[in-house]
Amino acid sequence: MAVPYVPTPRDVAIEMLRLANVRPGEVVVDPGAGECNIVVLAVTIFNAIGIGIEINPALVRSCIETFEKLGGLKGRAYVVWGDLFDFDYSIADVITLYLGSDANEKIRLKLIKELRRGSRVVSHDFEVPGWRPIKSIVVNGPFRTHRIYLYII
Ligand SMILES: C[S@@+](CC[C@H](N)C(=O)[O-])C[C@H]1O[C@@H](n2cnc3c(N)ncnc32)[C@H](O)[C@@H]1O
């Protein structure tokens, strides 16, 4: 189940965090974080604590470089180098997904087991198989339209 790095466009990412109603101090986790764009937006725009999980070390390095370049994110932005299927998501208030249907299906049981009641999951373009979204919206990106699905545990 290879999921390549394709970044969520900035405006779409902001809409994902808005749809999830991210509040200051909440923990936003991005499994498969790429260059941590969503983590940085969660911290800098929504005043949340952002955690990215990324398996590709070059992308993890890029996350760290971005955190250092921006500065002031200490204690608020984190990246974990590892497999997203090994992470314990129980600390998350909000999960942002951009993975694909197979990976969404695989992570689903873990999320159900680990997330607290009321936690929100937003998924870019791919539904979580077997879950019914509370809401889904279409957002215009620079090159195409994107769909975002919101689920509440
Ligand atoms: C489509 S990109 C999404 C990037 C970011 N979440 C965003 O929306 O901008 C998927 C990312 O998941 C990472 N990835 C794929 N499988 C993974 C795994 N098992 N554990 C951690 N990261 C993984 C890829 O390296 C890639 O960076």
Ligand as a Chemical Component Dictionary entry (heavy atoms), coordinates in Angstrom:
data_LIG
# 
_chem_comp.id                   LIG 
_chem_comp.type                 NON-POLYMER 
_chem_comp.pdbx_formal_charge   0 
_chem_comp.three_letter_code    LIG 
# 
loop_
_chem_comp_atom.comp_id 
_chem_comp_atom.atom_id 
_chem_comp_atom.alt_atom_id 
_chem_comp_atom.type_symbol 
_chem_comp_atom.charge 
_chem_comp_atom.model_Cartn_x 
_chem_comp_atom.model_Cartn_y 
_chem_comp_atom.model_Cartn_z 
_chem_comp_atom.pdbx_ordinal 
LIG C1  C1  C 0  -0.642 12.098 -0.135 1  
LIG S1  S1  S 1  0.690  12.521 0.960  2  
LIG C2  C2  C 0  -0.124 13.594 2.113  3  
LIG C3  C3  C 0  0.801  14.605 2.746  4  
LIG C4  C4  C 0  0.120  15.556 3.739  5  
LIG N1  N1  N 0  -0.678 14.843 4.692  6  
LIG C5  C5  C 0  -0.740 16.550 3.017  7  
LIG O1  O1  O 0  -1.963 16.332 2.970  8  
LIG O2  O2  O -1 -0.198 17.522 2.488  9  
LIG C6  C6  C 0  0.895  10.991 1.883  10 
LIG C7  C7  C 0  2.144  10.939 2.730  11 
LIG O3  O3  O 0  2.087  9.754  3.526  12 
LIG C8  C8  C 0  3.401  9.253  3.680  13 
LIG N2  N2  N 0  3.272  7.837  4.037  14 
LIG C9  C9  C 0  2.876  6.803  3.236  15 
LIG N3  N3  N 0  2.817  5.651  3.922  16 
LIG C10 C10 C 0  3.195  5.949  5.200  17 
LIG C11 C11 C 0  3.325  5.171  6.389  18 
LIG N4  N4  N 0  3.053  3.865  6.407  19 
LIG N5  N5  N 0  3.698  5.804  7.523  20 
LIG C12 C12 C 0  3.963  7.139  7.517  21 
LIG N6  N6  N 0  3.875  7.921  6.422  22 
LIG C13 C13 C 0  3.483  7.343  5.279  23 
LIG C14 C14 C 0  4.045  9.495  2.326  24 
LIG O4  O4  O 0  5.461  9.477  2.416  25 
LIG C15 C15 C 0  3.474  10.875 1.981  26 
LIG O5  O5  O 0  4.314  11.889 2.440  27 
# 
loop_
_chem_comp_bond.comp_id 
_chem_comp_bond.atom_id_1 
_chem_comp_bond.atom_id_2 
_chem_comp_bond.value_order 
_chem_comp_bond.pdbx_ordinal 
LIG C1  S1  SING 1  
LIG S1  C2  SING 2  
LIG S1  C6  SING 3  
LIG C2  C3  SING 4  
LIG C3  C4  SING 5  
LIG C4  N1  SING 6  
LIG C4  C5  SING 7  
LIG C5  O1  DOUB 8  
LIG C5  O2  SING 9  
LIG C6  C7  SING 10 
LIG C7  O3  SING 11 
LIG C7  C15 SING 12 
LIG O3  C8  SING 13 
LIG C8  N2  SING 14 
LIG C8  C14 SING 15 
LIG N2  C9  SING 16 
LIG N2  C13 SING 17 
LIG C9  N3  DOUB 18 
LIG N3  C10 SING 19 
LIG C10 C11 SING 20 
LIG C10 C13 DOUB 21 
LIG C11 N4  SING 22 
LIG C11 N5  DOUB 23 
LIG N5  C12 SING 24 
LIG C12 N6  DOUB 25 
LIG N6  C13 SING 26 
LIG C14 O4  SING 27 
LIG C14 C15 SING 28 
LIG C15 O5  SING 29 
# 
